[in-house]
Amino acid sequence: MAKIKITLVKSVIGYSEQQRKTVRSLGLTKTGRSVIQNDTPDILGKVKKVNHLLKVEEVDS
């Protein structure tokens, strides 16, 4: 299964509570932090909702 690296590049301050919860559900807490997630439809949907706050890269397993 493919993996993606998700980095929070912009603060969630000033954004809606729903967007904050989406970022938190991806496993991101602070600006500059990164997580590696599986490339599933659930994760990709979350990334699409808050893509203006994130940087996404493909990772070789």
Buried (B, 14 or more C-beta within 10 A) or exposed (E): EEBBEBBBEBEBEEBEEEBBEBBEEBBBEEEEEBBEBEBEEEBBEBBEBBEEBBEBEEEEE
